[in-house]
Amino acid sequence: MGVEDMQRASAFWRAALGYVPRDRVPDDDWVVLLPPDGAGTVLALGLSESPVQEHPRVHLDLYAGDAADQAAEVDRLVALGAERVDWDLYPDDADFIVLADTEGNRFCVIDTGRG
């Protein structure tokens, strides 16, 4: 994922996901974050001068158990520095909430409790 401020972005995603840097001394322009036990999906952050896409083709989805979990997760992520996005493509009765990380990258928090 492209970022402008590596320290800020790394801090946000480490707190958001509970991940740790793969390398003891991350590069100034690249970091790979992974679950503390090393098993699972990793997230790579790299310095980028490209502007953030308003409607990105690729984004992260974070899953919550139900509407209450979703609301709590959104509140937690906003407290970490994420911002709510006034998303113009919400369908009626959307099961997702669009947020932007500290770099403006869009991601969603999904309510999976709707069956």
C-alpha positions as CSV (number, residue, x, y, z in Angstrom):
1,M,0.0,0.0,0.0
2,G,1.4,3.4,-0.9
3,V,2.0,5.9,1.8
4,E,3.5,9.4,2.2
5,D,4.6,9.2,5.8
6,M,6.0,5.8,6.7
7,Q,6.2,6.3,10.4
8,R,2.6,7.5,10.7
9,A,1.2,4.8,8.4
10,S,3.2,2.0,10.1
11,A,2.0,3.1,13.5
12,F,-1.6,3.3,12.4
13,W,-1.6,-0.2,10.8
14,R,0.3,-1.8,13.6
15,A,-2.2,-0.5,16.1
16,A,-5.2,-1.2,13.8
17,L,-4.2,-4.9,13.1
18,G,-2.0,-5.7,16.0
19,Y,0.8,-6.4,13.6
20,V,4.5,-6.1,14.0
21,P,7.3,-5.2,11.6
22,R,8.9,-8.2,9.9
23,D,12.4,-6.7,10.1
24,R,13.9,-5.3,13.4
25,V,15.0,-2.2,11.6
26,P,12.4,-1.2,8.9
27,D,13.6,0.8,5.9
28,D,12.6,4.4,5.7
29,D,10.7,3.7,2.5
30,W,9.4,0.2,3.0
31,V,8.0,-1.9,5.8
32,V,6.4,-5.3,5.9
33,L,3.9,-5.8,8.8
34,L,2.7,-9.3,9.9
35,P,0.9,-11.0,12.7
36,P,3.0,-11.3,15.9
37,D,3.1,-15.1,15.5
38,G,4.3,-14.8,11.9
39,A,1.3,-16.8,10.5
40,G,-1.2,-15.1,8.2
41,T,-1.5,-12.3,5.7
42,V,1.1,-9.6,5.7
43,L,0.7,-6.0,4.8
44,A,3.5,-4.1,2.9
45,L,3.7,-0.3,3.1
46,G,5.9,1.6,0.6
47,L,6.6,5.3,0.1
48,S,4.6,6.6,-2.8
49,E,4.2,10.0,-4.5
50,S,1.0,8.8,-6.3
51,P,-2.1,10.6,-5.2
52,V,-4.7,8.6,-3.2
53,Q,-7.5,7.3,-5.4
54,E,-11.0,8.5,-4.5
55,H,-12.5,5.2,-5.7
56,P,-9.6,2.7,-5.5
57,R,-9.8,-0.6,-7.3
58,V,-7.9,-2.4,-4.5
59,H,-8.6,-1.8,-0.9
60,L,-8.6,-3.7,2.4
61,D,-11.7,-5.1,4.0
62,L,-11.7,-5.6,7.8
63,Y,-14.5,-7.9,9.1
64,A,-16.6,-7.4,12.2
65,G,-19.0,-9.9,13.7
66,D,-22.2,-7.8,13.7
67,A,-23.4,-4.2,13.6
68,A,-22.3,-3.6,17.2
69,D,-18.8,-5.0,16.6
70,Q,-18.6,-2.9,13.4
71,A,-19.5,0.3,15.2
72,A,-17.0,-0.4,18.0
73,E,-14.3,-1.2,15.4
74,V,-15.0,2.0,13.4
75,D,-14.8,4.0,16.7
76,R,-11.5,2.3,17.6
77,L,-10.0,2.9,14.2
78,V,-11.1,6.6,14.2
79,A,-9.5,7.0,17.6
80,L,-6.3,5.7,16.0
81,G,-6.4,8.3,13.3
82,A,-8.7,6.9,10.6
83,E,-11.3,9.2,9.1
84,R,-14.8,8.4,8.0
85,V,-15.2,8.9,4.2
86,D,-18.3,10.5,2.8
87,W,-18.7,7.7,0.3
88,D,-20.9,8.5,-2.7
89,L,-21.3,4.9,-3.8
90,Y,-23.1,3.4,-0.7
91,P,-25.9,1.1,-1.7
92,D,-29.2,1.2,0.3
93,D,-28.7,-0.8,3.5
94,A,-24.9,-1.1,3.1
95,D,-23.1,-3.6,5.3
96,F,-19.8,-1.7,5.1
97,I,-18.4,1.6,6.3
98,V,-15.7,3.3,4.3
99,L,-12.8,4.8,6.2
100,A,-9.5,6.3,5.2
101,D,-6.2,5.6,7.0
102,T,-3.8,8.3,8.1
103,E,-2.5,8.5,4.5
104,G,-6.0,8.7,2.9
105,N,-6.0,5.1,1.7
106,R,-9.6,3.8,1.7
107,F,-10.6,0.6,3.5
108,C,-13.9,-0.9,4.7
109,V,-15.2,-2.3,7.9
110,I,-17.8,-5.0,7.1
111,D,-20.7,-6.1,9.2
112,T,-20.7,-9.9,8.6
113,G,-23.6,-10.6,10.9
114,R,-26.3,-10.1,8.3
115,G,-26.1,-13.6,7.0
